[in-house]
Amino acid sequence: MKEGAEFNLPPKLENIKGWEKKNFYERLGVSYDSTQEEIKKAFRKLSVKYHPDKIHDDPSLRSNYEEVFKLISEAYTILSNKNLEFNNSIRSDSSERRNPRKHKKEFNEEREIRDFVKNTEELIKKSHFVGYEFEELCLDTKIEIDDLIKYGVDKEKLIQAIEKIILERFVTASHTSINNTNSFKHGCNEIKRNMAYVKNLGITKDLLSLIEKIVLSQFVDKSSYDIDNFLIEDSCDEIEENISYIKDLGIKKELLPLIEKKILERFIKETTSLLLQCPFKDVILDTKKSILKIEKLGISKMVLINSISDQKSKLGKMLVDYLK
């Protein structure tokens, strides 16, 4: 396979089996004399493209991606180890090009960690611009961590050295995801993927505690907008979906108290408007529909009826009596 050849994703899972017969260079699309840096670059590009966490809604397609990711990861592991053994077994100018670390005067863990942190900071600066996403930052960093571990750098020291700056970028990326997307679902899914990337680095800190306030604030803003601009039935459907996305993230906080007052105010406003403009029969039907929708969110029927019990009109009192 020529250098730079494309690794095409087979349309069906069974077709992936043929790729296992291909050699490791062909899987990554690199030439036989590729340097360690070229192999790393090829793997990074493919791992970003075919990472399983990109797929959520299609289990069969996710299985495809998992198989492809496994194959390219195996190829990278073998080739990077092969290069390492090769570079340690020869002494020539070419080995200096392949493995510059070998030709340093001596191994210095502190220096390696310091350089690693500097490189990570540069990647973080790059990730603030369009075209280099948070997932690519994490995958690049993971590759660098794995390489440094091979050279004898302690994994825990590496993670500790970059944990703070990675988490700061994670929070910034989460804020952007949840606020700058038209879909609350899309924002939550992006945050969930980013959480997986951070954990894949070996960072064990409680990530939810860092982004819970951001997510809940956007949830309240989004719910308030929907309640103010749409009928209560439609806004309740949207709110119910958004609550499910938040729970899927792992946030266990009670969400209803954050928006209950707003919902009741809208319910009262709609009911009052119906009493003034519509036949009583239609008011009853529409109010019942609204109550059923709101009840699904967790607000009881009696709370809703009591909220309109102060209606002073004759029709208002009739409505309350009828609903009870």
Beta strands, then each sheet from edge to edge (+ up, - down):
end
